[in-house]
Amino acid sequence: MAVLLQNDHLTVTLDQERSVVRSTRSELPYASPDEFIRVHTEALQIYESLDRANLGHLIDLRRPAMNNDPAFEAATMRTRSMLVQEFAAVGIVVRTAVGALQVNRLLREESNDNVVVFHDEDVAMGYLVEELRKVARRSSAPPGGRPRSSRPSTRPVRAR
């Protein structure tokens, strides 16, 4: 696992074997919204150097206390959304049900529909790996959508 960024608040690593970027927040609170923006702008520069369309992103928020101060949330909204955009799939791991509620609320406000919140890291990683498989299958399909095969399909047809 390659360490791409490490500071007092955030560690970003790349698991090349699984094609997953992992961003882990420390328990150290941000002193201000400006500090949040500075740290995450630094992380964004790392993310922008990557082929995000072919990577999953696991964001581990289990260690810090959640901060639901409206002024803090408003000041950090733009930076937060940049941290998840353009990744093939994003899984956020939180510790508590309250944390999941807060993160889901923020995701709805920012229209980040490609992000899923989890309590279990292994489940989150399984989700990311499966989503990346889907991306790989779609990118290897011939033009026209479906892979062609001389064998009849054995998959059941599902009604929509």
Salt bridges, closest charged atoms under 4 A:
ASP15 OD2 - ARG18 NE 3.56
GLU27 OE1 - ARG63 NH2 2.44
GLU35 OE2 - HIS9 NE2 2.92
GLU35 OE2 - ARG38 NH2 3.88
ASP60 OD2 - ARG22 NH2 2.88
ASP60 OD2 - ARG62 NH2 2.75
GLU73 OE2 - ARG105 NH2 2.78
GLU86 OE1 - ARG52 NH2 3.00
GLU109 OE2 - ARG105 NH1 3.21
GLU110 OE2 - ARG80 NH2 2.50
GLU121 OE2 - ARG22 NH1 2.57
GLU121 OE1 - ARG62 NH2 2.64
GLU130 OE1 - ARG133 NH1 3.31
GLU130 OE2 - ARG137 NH2 3.60
GLU131 OE2 - LYS134 NZ 3.04
